[in-house]
Amino acid sequence: MSQQLPANLVEIMEQRMKLIEQRSAYLQEQINQPAASPEEYSRANKEFRKLESTMELIKDLRSKQEEIEGLKSLVANDHEEKDMREMAEEELLVAVEEEKRLQHELFRSLLPKDEADEKDCILEVRAGTGGEEASLFAMDIFRMYEKYAQKNGWKFDVIDIMESAVKGYKEASGTISGPGAFGKLKFESGIHRVQRVPATEKSGRMHTSAVSVAVLPQADEVDVQLRNEDLRIDTYRSGGSGGQSVNTTDSAVRITHIPTGTVVAIQDERSQHMNKAKALKVLRARLYELERRRLHMDRSKLRSEQGRVTDHRVGVTHHSIADVMEGESLDMFVDALLLQEEMDAIASFGA
């Protein structure tokens, strides 16, 4: 049998349900308003769609509660035949259990969420301390997330790769597209370190290398509006590892967002147009994340302690580095972090 939610949470949940019902009705009016601008329509429709699954749960719960009231009346009616009342009692037990299940499901849907959790994301990996070995580790990390994306049925596309002299990655970026991709991977941002004997080390000495990982939610034009006057766009020739030119045309693109000083440079494609499109996508993601950080400064501590194979935030250790690097055992850490976030949300639900 399902456990009954505490009365105080049920009361808070009822208040939230009424607010959601009112908001949903208001948004429906906005969507059907002929005078609404395309931007107003887009925003209202986007929010309305986000509320749809919660509204379905509310409707199901309301319907089940009406059913329960009807069955209670039937059970309490002495004029009804005994067999009918006994049948109603059995149905009432089933209905009450279903009500509890719906309440639990609705409660989880009402917990504070990161609005970006369902978005696709952009992965950026940069080699840090450790010299050429760090670039090899950066390549391994980048490929690990590619395998993890494939394991989850997500689409992985390379945006840009800057190779090192030993064919590792100085920097690499890619897009991961799929339901809930950012929500699953957002805690991966931060410094990742490894201690291992590099393939380039002949004496067998252990090296410590570090790479930085950034996972950014992809932003669309509704989320971040870029004004032409805020952008400085430069083009130049692509360069390979060691700085040699690999292209005879000015296809590489560097975009500077003047108000924030954010710079994005892409040289992966031979087409200037394609590099510009990629750069704008990355720029939107970075600006969107800047705004999210500004609005959610209380979460900065989470971002400053991002994960390792031993994750001290949740006390989880996995002893097979090979499994983790193949993307096979990453769920152990991802799920523990998501559970911790949910427990924190439950603790603050009534606040």
C-alpha positions as CSV (number, residue, x, y, z in Angstrom):
1,M,0.0,0.0,0.0
2,S,1.2,3.5,-0.8
3,Q,2.1,5.8,2.1
4,Q,-0.2,8.8,2.7
5,L,1.4,12.1,2.1
6,P,1.5,14.3,5.2
7,A,-1.6,16.6,5.6
8,N,0.5,19.8,5.5
9,L,2.0,18.7,2.1
10,V,-1.5,17.8,0.7
11,E,-2.7,21.3,1.8
12,I,0.2,23.0,0.1
13,M,-0.2,20.8,-3.0
14,E,-3.9,21.7,-3.2
15,Q,-3.0,25.4,-3.2
16,R,-0.4,24.8,-6.0
17,M,-3.0,22.8,-8.0
18,K,-5.5,25.7,-7.9
19,L,-2.8,28.2,-9.0
20,I,-1.8,25.9,-11.9
21,E,-5.4,25.5,-13.0
22,Q,-5.8,29.3,-13.0
23,R,-2.5,29.8,-14.9
24,S,-3.4,27.2,-17.5
25,A,-6.8,28.8,-18.2
26,Y,-5.1,32.2,-18.5
27,L,-2.5,30.9,-20.9
28,Q,-5.2,29.2,-23.0
29,E,-6.9,32.6,-23.3
30,Q,-3.5,34.2,-24.4
31,I,-2.9,31.5,-27.0
32,N,-6.4,32.0,-28.5
33,Q,-6.0,35.8,-28.5
34,P,-6.0,37.0,-32.1
35,A,-4.2,40.2,-31.2
36,A,-1.2,38.4,-29.6
37,S,2.1,39.0,-31.2
38,P,4.2,36.0,-32.4
39,E,6.5,36.4,-29.5
40,E,3.6,36.6,-27.0
41,Y,2.0,33.5,-28.6
42,S,5.3,31.6,-28.5
43,R,6.0,32.3,-24.9
44,A,2.4,31.5,-23.8
45,N,2.3,28.3,-25.9
46,K,5.7,27.2,-24.5
47,E,4.6,27.7,-20.9
48,F,1.2,26.1,-21.6
49,R,2.9,23.0,-23.0
50,K,5.1,22.7,-19.9
51,L,2.0,22.6,-17.7
52,E,0.1,20.0,-19.8
53,S,1.4,16.9,-18.1
54,T,0.8,18.4,-14.7
55,M,-2.7,19.5,-15.7
56,E,-3.4,15.9,-16.8
57,L,-2.4,14.6,-13.4
58,I,-4.6,17.2,-11.7
59,K,-7.6,16.3,-13.8
60,D,-7.0,12.6,-13.1
61,L,-6.7,13.3,-9.3
62,R,-9.8,15.5,-9.3
63,S,-11.8,12.7,-11.1
64,K,-10.5,10.0,-8.7
65,Q,-11.5,12.2,-5.7
66,E,-15.0,12.6,-7.1
67,E,-15.2,8.8,-7.6
68,I,-14.1,8.3,-4.0
69,E,-16.8,10.7,-2.7
70,G,-19.5,8.8,-4.7
71,L,-18.3,5.4,-3.3
72,K,-18.2,6.8,0.2
73,S,-21.8,7.9,-0.1
74,L,-22.8,4.5,-1.4
75,V,-21.0,2.6,1.4
76,A,-22.7,4.9,4.0
77,N,-26.2,4.5,2.5
78,D,-28.1,2.0,4.7
79,H,-30.8,1.7,2.1
80,E,-28.5,0.1,-0.4
81,E,-28.3,-3.7,-0.5
82,K,-25.5,-5.4,1.5
83,D,-23.8,-6.8,-1.6
84,M,-23.8,-3.4,-3.3
85,R,-22.2,-1.8,-0.3
86,E,-19.6,-4.5,0.0
87,M,-18.7,-4.1,-3.7
88,A,-18.5,-0.3,-3.2
89,E,-16.2,-0.9,-0.2
90,E,-13.8,-3.0,-2.3
91,E,-13.9,-0.4,-5.1
92,L,-13.3,2.3,-2.5
93,L,-10.1,0.7,-1.2
94,V,-8.8,0.4,-4.8
95,A,-9.7,4.1,-5.5
96,V,-8.0,5.4,-2.4
97,E,-4.8,3.6,-3.3
98,E,-5.0,5.1,-6.8
99,E,-5.6,8.5,-5.2
100,K,-2.4,8.1,-3.2
101,R,-0.5,7.1,-6.3
102,L,-1.7,10.1,-8.2
103,Q,-0.9,12.4,-5.2
104,H,2.7,11.1,-5.1
105,E,3.1,11.5,-8.8
106,L,1.7,15.0,-8.8
107,F,3.8,15.9,-5.8
108,R,7.0,14.9,-7.7
109,S,5.9,16.9,-10.7
110,L,5.4,20.0,-8.4
111,L,8.8,19.8,-6.9
112,P,11.1,22.8,-7.8
113,K,12.7,22.1,-11.2
114,D,15.4,23.5,-13.3
115,E,13.5,24.9,-16.3
116,A,16.4,23.9,-18.6
117,D,16.4,20.2,-17.6
118,E,14.5,19.1,-20.7
119,K,16.7,21.0,-23.1
120,D,19.4,19.7,-25.3
121,C,22.9,20.6,-24.2
122,I,26.3,21.7,-25.4
123,L,29.4,19.9,-24.1
124,E,32.7,21.8,-23.9
125,V,36.0,20.0,-22.8
126,R,39.3,21.8,-22.4
127,A,42.7,20.3,-21.5
128,G,44.1,21.7,-18.3
129,T,47.3,20.9,-16.3
130,G,49.2,17.9,-17.4
131,G,50.7,18.9,-20.7
132,E,50.1,16.6,-23.7
133,E,48.8,13.9,-21.4
134,A,46.0,16.3,-20.4
135,S,45.0,16.6,-24.1
136,L,44.8,12.8,-24.4
137,F,42.7,12.8,-21.2
138,A,40.5,15.5,-22.7
139,M,40.0,13.3,-25.8
140,D,39.1,10.3,-23.6
141,I,36.6,12.4,-21.6
142,F,35.0,13.8,-24.8
143,R,34.6,10.3,-26.3
144,M,33.3,9.0,-22.9
145,Y,30.3,11.5,-23.1
146,E,29.8,10.6,-26.8
147,K,29.5,6.9,-25.8
148,Y,27.2,7.9,-22.9
149,A,25.0,9.9,-25.2
150,Q,24.7,6.9,-27.6
151,K,23.9,4.6,-24.6
152,N,21.0,6.9,-23.7
153,G,19.7,7.1,-27.3
154,W,20.7,10.8,-27.6
155,K,22.2,12.4,-30.8
156,F,25.8,13.6,-30.5
157,D,27.3,16.0,-33.0
158,V,30.8,17.5,-32.9
159,I,30.9,21.3,-33.0
160,D,34.6,21.9,-33.0
161,I,37.8,20.1,-32.1
162,M,41.3,21.6,-31.7
163,E,43.9,18.9,-31.7
164,S,47.2,18.9,-29.9
165,A,50.6,17.8,-31.3
166,V,50.0,14.2,-30.1
167,K,46.5,14.1,-31.6
168,G,44.8,14.6,-28.3
169,Y,42.2,17.5,-27.8
170,K,43.3,20.9,-26.6
171,E,39.6,21.8,-26.8
172,A,36.5,20.0,-28.1
173,S,32.8,20.8,-28.1
174,G,29.7,19.1,-29.2
175,T,25.9,19.1,-29.0
176,I,23.9,16.4,-27.2
177,S,20.3,16.2,-28.3
178,G,17.6,14.1,-26.6
179,P,14.9,14.3,-24.0
180,G,16.3,15.5,-20.6
181,A,19.9,15.6,-21.8
182,F,20.8,18.7,-19.9
183,G,19.0,17.6,-16.8
184,K,21.0,14.4,-16.7
185,L,24.4,15.9,-17.5
186,K,24.3,19.3,-15.8
187,F,26.3,18.2,-12.8
188,E,29.2,17.0,-14.9
189,S,30.5,20.6,-15.3
190,G,33.7,21.3,-13.4
191,I,37.3,19.9,-13.2
192,H,37.9,16.3,-13.9
193,R,41.3,14.7,-12.8
194,V,42.9,11.4,-13.5
195,Q,46.0,9.7,-12.2
196,R,47.4,7.1,-14.6
197,V,50.5,6.1,-16.5
198,P,50.2,7.8,-19.9
199,A,50.7,6.0,-23.2
200,T,53.4,8.6,-23.9
201,E,55.3,7.8,-20.7
202,K,58.2,5.2,-21.3
203,S,59.4,5.1,-17.7
204,G,56.1,4.0,-16.3
205,R,55.6,7.1,-14.0
206,M,52.2,8.1,-12.8
207,H,50.9,11.4,-14.1
208,T,48.1,13.6,-12.8
209,S,46.1,15.4,-15.5
210,A,43.1,17.6,-15.4
211,V,40.4,18.8,-17.9
212,S,37.6,21.2,-17.5
213,V,34.1,20.2,-18.6
214,A,31.2,22.6,-19.2
215,V,27.7,21.4,-19.9
216,L,25.4,24.2,-21.1
217,P,21.7,24.1,-21.9
218,Q,21.0,24.9,-25.5
219,A,19.0,28.1,-25.9
220,D,16.7,29.0,-28.7
221,E,15.9,32.5,-30.0
222,V,13.0,32.9,-27.5
223,D,15.4,32.2,-24.6
224,V,18.2,34.5,-25.9
225,Q,17.7,37.3,-28.4
226,L,21.0,38.4,-30.1
227,R,21.1,42.0,-31.5
228,N,23.4,42.6,-34.4
229,E,24.7,45.8,-32.8
230,D,25.9,43.7,-29.8
231,L,28.0,41.3,-32.0
232,R,31.5,41.7,-33.5
233,I,32.1,39.0,-36.1
234,D,35.7,38.3,-37.4
235,T,36.7,35.8,-40.0
236,Y,40.2,34.2,-40.3
237,R,41.9,31.1,-41.7
238,S,41.5,27.8,-39.9
239,G,44.6,26.5,-38.2
240,G,45.5,22.9,-37.3
241,S,47.6,21.6,-34.4
242,G,50.8,23.5,-33.9
243,G,49.2,26.5,-35.7
244,Q,49.7,25.4,-39.3
245,S,47.0,26.6,-41.8
246,V,44.6,23.9,-42.9
247,N,42.4,26.0,-45.0
248,T,43.1,28.5,-47.8
249,T,40.0,30.6,-47.2
250,D,38.8,32.7,-44.3
251,S,36.3,30.2,-43.1
252,A,37.0,30.3,-39.3
253,V,34.6,32.6,-37.4
254,R,35.1,34.4,-34.1
255,I,32.0,36.1,-32.6
256,T,32.4,38.6,-29.7
257,H,29.3,39.5,-27.6
258,I,30.3,43.1,-26.8
259,P,28.1,43.7,-23.7
260,T,29.5,40.6,-21.8
261,G,32.8,40.2,-23.6
262,T,31.9,36.5,-24.4
263,V,34.0,35.2,-27.3
264,V,33.2,32.1,-29.3
265,A,35.6,30.9,-32.1
266,I,34.7,28.0,-34.4
267,Q,36.9,26.6,-37.3
268,D,35.6,23.0,-37.6
269,E,33.7,23.4,-40.9
270,R,35.1,24.6,-44.3
271,S,32.1,26.8,-44.7
272,Q,32.1,30.2,-43.1
273,H,28.3,30.1,-42.9
274,M,28.3,26.8,-41.0
275,N,30.9,27.9,-38.6
276,K,29.0,31.1,-37.9
277,A,25.8,29.1,-37.3
278,K,27.7,26.9,-34.8
279,A,29.3,29.9,-33.1
280,L,25.9,31.5,-32.6
281,K,24.5,28.3,-31.1
282,V,27.4,28.2,-28.6
283,L,27.1,31.9,-27.9
284,R,23.4,31.6,-27.1
285,A,24.1,28.7,-24.7
286,R,26.8,30.6,-22.9
287,L,24.7,33.8,-22.5
288,Y,21.7,31.7,-21.4
289,E,23.9,30.0,-18.7
290,L,25.2,33.4,-17.6
291,E,21.7,34.6,-17.0
292,R,20.7,31.4,-15.3
293,R,23.7,31.8,-12.9
294,R,22.7,35.4,-12.2
295,L,19.2,34.3,-11.3
296,H,20.3,31.2,-9.3
297,M,23.4,32.3,-7.4
298,D,22.4,30.0,-4.6
299,R,23.3,27.0,-6.8
300,S,26.8,28.2,-7.5
301,K,28.2,25.9,-4.8
302,L,26.9,22.9,-6.7
303,R,28.7,24.1,-9.8
304,S,32.0,24.7,-8.0
305,E,32.3,21.1,-6.8
306,Q,31.6,19.1,-10.0
307,G,32.2,15.4,-10.3
308,R,35.0,12.8,-10.4
309,V,35.1,9.0,-10.4
310,T,35.1,9.4,-6.7
311,D,32.3,11.9,-6.1
312,H,32.7,13.3,-2.6
313,R,29.4,15.3,-2.9
314,V,27.4,12.1,-2.7
315,G,30.0,9.7,-1.3
316,V,29.9,7.4,-4.4
317,T,33.0,5.6,-5.6
318,H,33.4,3.2,-8.5
319,H,36.7,1.3,-8.9
320,S,36.7,0.5,-12.6
321,I,37.9,3.7,-14.4
322,A,37.7,1.8,-17.7
323,D,33.9,1.2,-17.2
324,V,33.4,4.9,-16.5
325,M,35.5,6.1,-19.4
326,E,33.4,3.8,-21.7
327,G,30.3,5.6,-20.5
328,E,29.0,2.4,-19.0
329,S,29.0,3.2,-15.2
330,L,28.4,7.0,-15.4
331,D,24.8,6.5,-14.4
332,M,25.9,5.6,-10.9
333,F,27.1,9.2,-10.3
334,V,24.5,10.9,-12.4
335,D,21.6,9.2,-10.6
336,A,23.1,9.8,-7.1
337,L,23.4,13.5,-7.9
338,L,19.8,13.7,-9.2
339,L,18.5,11.9,-6.1
340,Q,20.4,14.4,-3.9
341,E,18.8,17.3,-5.9
342,E,15.4,15.7,-5.4
343,M,15.9,15.3,-1.7
344,D,17.0,18.9,-1.4
345,A,13.9,20.0,-3.3
346,I,11.6,17.9,-1.0
347,A,13.2,19.6,2.0
348,S,12.4,23.0,0.6
349,F,9.0,22.2,-0.8
350,G,7.0,23.7,2.0
351,A,9.2,26.8,2.3
